[in-house]
Amino acid sequence: MVDNPPGQPRVAVVGTGLIGGSVLLRLHEAGLDAVGWDPDRATREDGRERGVPFPDDLGEAVRDRDVVFLCGPLPSLPETLLTVAKHVGDGCVLTDVGSTKGAVAAFAVAHGLTDRFVPGHPMAGTERSGLTAAVPALFEGAAWVLCPAAEGIRPFRMLSGLIVDVFAARVVPMSPSVHDSVVALSSHIPHLLAGSLAGAVAGADVRDAVLGLAAGSFRDGTRVAGTPARRTADMLFDNREQVVRQLGQVSAFLDGLASALRDRDIDALVARFQRARDLRTALLDRDLLAHRREFPAGGDHRAEVAYLMELGAAGGYLTGCRIDGDRVGYTGHLPATTDAA
């Protein structure tokens, strides 16, 4: 074990694929007392070769930790949460990195874990998988969703500071339901579209000719189709209601494009693509304004949680969370068109 920097938590990472491995390697790189655990023996051995402690026993890995990141496959998260909770103290903060939040958040409520479990989702990754694909700098500048609850505000505050300070990410507070609605459009449906394009070409008579001419637009448009199929299927299945609902909007827009082509309506085609281009430009050129908000560190946390939820739903994020005496202060950022008061 390393000598932990003063005030820094002792951390365990359970599940060390691409995301979990990147979390673990960044913690280790930052000099924190961090251990990993993975059900795969070869992965544990690989981690040890990288100089990171990897106990064979899950209980040993998480015992006496201050924070545990749960980074296994989506279907395994509920059971892993229960198992880890039994091995750690009541003061240990638990969080996950799953790409959907509704189901695991409801599970935590049902099992009385909301005072120490904060659902989370770092919006970063690649189409690769496994500890060998892990990148310590993967989360720099990325949005990292955390779902705060009034009874779990202490662990939310602690995780917010850790994520900003160690991972250089932007904390986006959101309710589980808003998160799942948003990622259906921002992440999950793009996987459907990439898979549809790649799958259509895979069955086309001109498959090899397409691969021979494929340039940036095809490579960019199908990049996430390279994600392991089971991982993509688990993500989509777990958020299927939101994905199906939001897919209607995408289908309607695509139908409009097809209609413009059939009707030889160049003006309608231009108008639709201009609308799409404007959105792309907004993505790349968002103007956000910083502000500072303070709340009582103790007592009723409803106003604090309401502020956090409104911030994330409005497209904002946090880059600071500090407790000073009996006050907690947040450094938040909101789009310039949003009232930050």
C-alpha positions as CSV (number, residue, x, y, z in Angstrom):
1,M,0.0,0.0,0.0
2,V,1.1,3.6,-0.5
3,D,1.1,6.4,2.1
4,N,-2.1,8.2,1.3
5,P,-1.9,12.0,0.9
6,P,-3.5,13.7,3.9
7,G,-7.2,14.0,3.6
8,Q,-7.4,11.7,0.6
9,P,-9.7,8.6,0.8
10,R,-8.6,5.0,0.5
11,V,-10.3,3.6,-2.6
12,A,-11.2,0.3,-4.1
13,V,-12.4,-0.4,-7.7
14,V,-14.5,-3.5,-8.3
15,G,-14.5,-4.5,-11.9
16,T,-11.5,-3.3,-13.9
17,G,-12.5,-3.2,-17.6
18,L,-12.0,-0.1,-19.7
19,I,-13.8,2.3,-17.3
20,G,-13.0,0.7,-14.0
21,G,-9.4,0.1,-15.1
22,S,-9.1,3.8,-16.1
23,V,-10.5,4.8,-12.7
24,L,-8.0,2.6,-10.9
25,L,-5.0,3.6,-12.9
26,R,-5.8,7.3,-12.5
27,L,-6.1,6.9,-8.7
28,H,-2.9,5.0,-8.6
29,E,-1.1,7.6,-10.8
30,A,-2.4,10.3,-8.4
31,G,-0.7,8.6,-5.5
32,L,-3.8,7.5,-3.6
33,D,-4.1,4.2,-1.7
34,A,-6.1,2.4,-4.4
35,V,-6.7,-1.3,-4.8
36,G,-8.5,-3.2,-7.6
37,W,-10.5,-6.4,-7.8
38,D,-11.8,-8.3,-10.8
39,P,-13.5,-11.7,-11.1
40,D,-11.0,-12.6,-13.8
41,R,-7.8,-14.0,-12.5
42,A,-5.7,-13.0,-15.5
43,T,-6.9,-9.4,-15.1
44,R,-5.9,-9.4,-11.4
45,E,-2.4,-10.7,-12.4
46,D,-2.1,-8.0,-15.1
47,G,-3.0,-5.3,-12.6
48,R,-0.4,-6.6,-10.2
49,E,2.2,-6.4,-12.9
50,R,1.3,-2.7,-13.3
51,G,2.1,-2.2,-9.7
52,V,-1.4,-1.9,-8.4
53,P,-2.6,-4.1,-5.5
54,F,-5.2,-6.7,-6.6
55,P,-6.3,-9.0,-3.8
56,D,-7.9,-12.3,-4.9
57,D,-10.7,-11.9,-2.4
58,L,-13.4,-9.3,-3.0
59,G,-14.0,-8.8,0.8
60,E,-10.3,-8.2,1.4
61,A,-10.2,-5.6,-1.5
62,V,-13.0,-3.5,-0.2
63,R,-12.6,-3.9,3.6
64,D,-11.6,-0.6,5.4
65,R,-12.0,1.4,2.2
66,D,-13.5,4.9,2.3
67,V,-14.8,4.8,-1.3
68,V,-15.7,1.9,-3.6
69,F,-16.3,2.3,-7.3
70,L,-18.5,-0.5,-8.7
71,C,-17.5,-0.9,-12.4
72,G,-18.7,-4.4,-13.4
73,P,-21.3,-5.1,-16.2
74,L,-24.7,-3.5,-15.8
75,P,-26.6,-6.8,-15.0
76,S,-24.2,-7.5,-12.1
77,L,-24.4,-4.1,-10.4
78,P,-27.3,-4.7,-8.0
79,E,-25.9,-7.9,-6.6
80,T,-22.4,-6.5,-6.4
81,L,-23.7,-3.4,-4.6
82,L,-25.3,-5.7,-1.9
83,T,-22.2,-7.9,-1.6
84,V,-19.9,-4.9,-1.2
85,A,-22.2,-3.1,1.2
86,K,-21.9,-6.2,3.5
87,H,-18.1,-6.0,3.6
88,V,-17.6,-2.2,4.2
89,G,-18.4,0.1,7.1
90,D,-21.5,2.3,7.2
91,G,-19.3,5.3,6.5
92,C,-17.9,3.9,3.2
93,V,-19.1,5.8,0.1
94,L,-20.3,3.6,-2.8
95,T,-20.8,4.6,-6.4
96,D,-21.1,3.0,-9.8
97,V,-20.2,3.9,-13.4
98,G,-23.1,2.2,-15.2
99,S,-24.6,3.8,-18.2
100,T,-28.2,3.7,-16.9
101,K,-29.3,4.9,-13.5
102,G,-33.0,4.3,-12.9
103,A,-32.8,0.6,-12.1
104,V,-29.8,0.7,-9.8
105,A,-31.0,3.8,-8.0
106,A,-34.4,2.1,-7.3
107,F,-32.6,-1.0,-6.1
108,A,-30.5,1.1,-3.6
109,V,-33.7,2.7,-2.3
110,A,-35.4,-0.7,-1.8
111,H,-32.4,-1.9,0.1
112,G,-31.9,1.2,2.3
113,L,-28.5,2.2,0.8
114,T,-29.3,5.7,-0.4
115,D,-27.4,7.3,2.6
116,R,-24.1,5.9,1.2
117,F,-24.7,4.9,-2.4
118,V,-24.5,7.6,-5.1
119,P,-25.4,6.5,-8.7
120,G,-22.8,7.7,-11.1
121,H,-21.9,7.6,-14.8
122,P,-18.7,9.1,-16.4
123,M,-19.5,10.1,-19.9
124,A,-16.3,8.8,-21.4
125,G,-15.0,5.6,-23.1
126,T,-13.9,4.0,-26.3
127,E,-15.0,1.0,-28.3
128,R,-12.2,-1.0,-26.7
129,S,-12.5,-3.1,-23.6
130,G,-10.5,-4.6,-20.7
131,L,-7.8,-3.4,-18.4
132,T,-5.3,-3.4,-21.3
133,A,-7.5,-0.7,-22.9
134,A,-7.6,1.5,-19.8
135,V,-6.3,5.1,-20.0
136,P,-5.6,7.1,-16.8
137,A,-6.5,10.4,-18.5
138,L,-9.7,9.1,-20.0
139,F,-12.0,11.3,-17.8
140,E,-10.1,14.6,-18.2
141,G,-12.7,17.3,-19.2
142,A,-15.5,14.7,-19.4
143,A,-18.9,15.0,-17.9
144,W,-19.4,12.7,-14.9
145,V,-23.0,12.3,-13.8
146,L,-23.8,11.9,-10.1
147,C,-27.3,11.5,-8.8
148,P,-27.6,13.2,-5.4
149,A,-30.3,12.5,-2.8
150,A,-30.9,14.5,0.4
151,E,-30.1,11.5,2.6
152,G,-26.9,10.9,0.6
153,I,-25.6,14.5,0.3
154,R,-22.5,13.8,2.3
155,P,-21.2,11.1,-0.1
156,F,-22.2,13.2,-3.0
157,R,-20.1,16.1,-1.8
158,M,-17.1,13.9,-1.2
159,L,-17.4,12.2,-4.6
160,S,-17.8,15.6,-6.3
161,G,-14.5,16.9,-4.8
162,L,-12.7,13.6,-5.7
163,I,-13.9,13.5,-9.3
164,V,-13.0,17.1,-9.9
165,D,-9.6,17.1,-8.1
166,V,-8.3,13.6,-9.1
167,F,-10.0,13.0,-12.5
168,A,-10.3,16.6,-13.8
169,A,-13.8,15.8,-14.8
170,R,-17.0,18.0,-14.7
171,V,-19.6,16.8,-12.2
172,V,-23.1,16.9,-13.6
173,P,-25.8,16.4,-10.9
174,M,-29.0,14.7,-12.3
175,S,-31.9,12.7,-11.1
176,P,-31.8,9.0,-12.3
177,S,-34.9,9.6,-14.5
178,V,-33.5,12.7,-16.2
179,H,-30.2,11.0,-16.8
180,D,-31.8,8.0,-18.5
181,S,-33.9,10.2,-20.7
182,V,-30.9,12.3,-21.7
183,V,-28.4,9.4,-22.4
184,A,-31.0,7.7,-24.5
185,L,-30.5,10.5,-27.1
186,S,-26.9,11.4,-26.3
187,S,-25.4,7.9,-26.0
188,H,-27.7,5.0,-26.5
189,I,-29.4,5.8,-29.8
190,P,-26.0,6.7,-31.4
191,H,-25.1,3.1,-30.7
192,L,-28.3,2.0,-32.5
193,L,-27.6,4.2,-35.4
194,A,-23.9,3.1,-35.7
195,G,-25.0,-0.5,-35.4
196,S,-27.7,0.0,-38.1
197,L,-25.3,1.6,-40.6
198,A,-22.5,-1.0,-40.0
199,G,-25.0,-3.9,-40.0
200,A,-26.6,-2.7,-43.2
201,V,-23.2,-2.5,-44.9
202,A,-22.3,-5.9,-43.6
203,G,-25.2,-7.5,-45.5
204,A,-24.8,-5.4,-48.7
205,D,-23.6,-6.7,-52.1
206,V,-21.1,-3.9,-52.2
207,R,-19.7,-4.5,-48.7
208,D,-16.1,-4.8,-49.8
209,A,-16.3,-1.8,-52.1
210,V,-17.7,0.3,-49.2
211,L,-14.9,-0.7,-46.9
212,G,-12.4,0.2,-49.7
213,L,-13.9,3.8,-50.0
214,A,-14.8,4.3,-46.3
215,A,-13.5,7.7,-45.1
216,G,-14.0,9.8,-42.1
217,S,-17.8,10.1,-42.1
218,F,-18.2,6.3,-42.2
219,R,-15.5,5.7,-39.6
220,D,-16.9,8.3,-37.3
221,G,-20.5,7.2,-37.9
222,T,-19.7,3.6,-37.0
223,R,-17.0,4.0,-34.4
224,V,-19.1,2.8,-31.4
225,A,-20.3,-0.2,-33.4
226,G,-16.9,-1.6,-32.4
227,T,-18.0,-1.8,-28.8
228,P,-18.4,-5.4,-27.5
229,A,-21.9,-6.5,-28.6
230,R,-22.9,-7.7,-25.2
231,R,-22.0,-4.4,-23.5
232,T,-24.0,-2.5,-26.0
233,A,-27.0,-4.8,-25.7
234,D,-27.0,-4.7,-21.9
235,M,-26.9,-0.8,-22.0
236,L,-29.8,-0.6,-24.5
237,F,-31.9,-3.3,-22.8
238,D,-31.6,-1.7,-19.4
239,N,-32.8,1.7,-20.8
240,R,-35.2,0.2,-23.4
241,E,-38.3,2.3,-22.4
242,Q,-36.4,5.6,-22.8
243,V,-34.6,4.4,-25.9
244,V,-37.8,3.3,-27.7
245,R,-39.5,6.6,-26.7
246,Q,-36.7,8.8,-27.9
247,L,-36.1,6.8,-31.0
248,G,-39.5,8.0,-32.2
249,Q,-38.1,11.5,-32.5
250,V,-35.1,10.3,-34.5
251,S,-37.3,8.2,-36.8
252,A,-39.6,11.2,-37.4
253,F,-36.7,13.4,-38.4
254,L,-35.2,10.7,-40.7
255,D,-38.7,10.2,-42.3
256,G,-38.7,14.0,-42.9
257,L,-35.4,13.7,-44.7
258,A,-36.6,10.8,-46.8
259,S,-39.8,12.6,-47.7
260,A,-37.8,15.6,-48.9
261,L,-35.8,13.4,-51.1
262,R,-38.8,11.6,-52.5
263,D,-40.6,14.9,-53.2
264,R,-37.5,16.5,-54.7
265,D,-37.9,19.2,-52.2
266,I,-34.4,20.7,-51.9
267,D,-35.5,23.6,-49.6
268,A,-36.9,21.1,-47.1
269,L,-33.8,19.1,-47.2
270,V,-31.6,22.2,-46.7
271,A,-33.8,23.3,-43.8
272,R,-33.5,20.0,-42.0
273,F,-29.8,19.8,-42.4
274,Q,-29.4,23.4,-41.3
275,R,-31.3,22.6,-38.1
276,A,-28.9,19.6,-37.5
277,R,-25.9,21.8,-38.3
278,D,-27.0,24.4,-35.8
279,L,-27.2,21.8,-33.1
280,R,-23.7,20.5,-33.9
281,T,-22.4,24.0,-33.7
282,A,-24.0,24.5,-30.4
283,L,-22.3,21.4,-29.1
284,L,-18.9,22.7,-30.1
285,D,-19.4,26.3,-29.1
286,R,-21.4,26.3,-25.8
287,D,-20.9,29.5,-23.8
288,L,-21.2,28.9,-20.1
289,L,-21.0,31.3,-17.2
290,A,-19.5,30.4,-13.8
291,H,-21.3,31.2,-10.5
292,R,-20.9,30.4,-6.8
293,R,-23.6,29.0,-4.5
294,E,-23.5,28.2,-0.8
295,F,-25.7,26.1,1.5
296,P,-25.7,25.1,5.2
297,A,-23.5,22.0,5.6
298,G,-26.0,20.5,8.0
299,G,-29.8,20.6,8.5
300,D,-32.3,20.4,5.7
301,H,-30.7,19.7,2.3
302,R,-33.7,20.1,0.1
303,A,-32.7,23.5,-1.3
304,E,-29.2,22.2,-2.0
305,V,-30.5,19.1,-3.9
306,A,-33.0,21.2,-5.8
307,Y,-30.2,23.5,-7.0
308,L,-28.0,20.6,-8.0
309,M,-30.9,18.9,-10.0
310,E,-31.8,22.2,-11.8
311,L,-28.1,22.8,-12.7
312,G,-27.7,19.4,-14.4
313,A,-31.1,19.5,-16.1
314,A,-30.2,22.9,-17.5
315,G,-27.0,21.7,-19.2
316,G,-24.7,22.9,-16.4
317,Y,-22.0,21.2,-14.3
318,L,-19.8,21.6,-11.2
319,T,-16.1,22.2,-11.1
320,G,-15.8,22.7,-7.3
321,C,-17.3,21.5,-4.1
322,R,-15.8,22.6,-0.8
323,I,-16.9,22.5,2.8
324,D,-15.8,25.4,4.9
325,G,-16.9,25.2,8.5
326,D,-20.7,25.0,8.5
327,R,-21.1,26.0,4.9
328,V,-20.7,24.0,1.6
329,G,-19.9,26.0,-1.5
330,Y,-20.3,24.9,-5.1
331,T,-18.6,26.4,-8.2
332,G,-21.2,25.8,-11.0
333,H,-21.4,26.6,-14.7
334,L,-24.6,27.2,-16.6
335,P,-25.3,28.1,-20.3
336,A,-25.3,31.8,-20.8
337,T,-29.0,31.8,-21.6
338,T,-29.8,30.2,-18.2
339,D,-30.4,32.2,-15.0
340,A,-27.7,31.2,-12.6
341,A,-29.3,32.9,-9.6
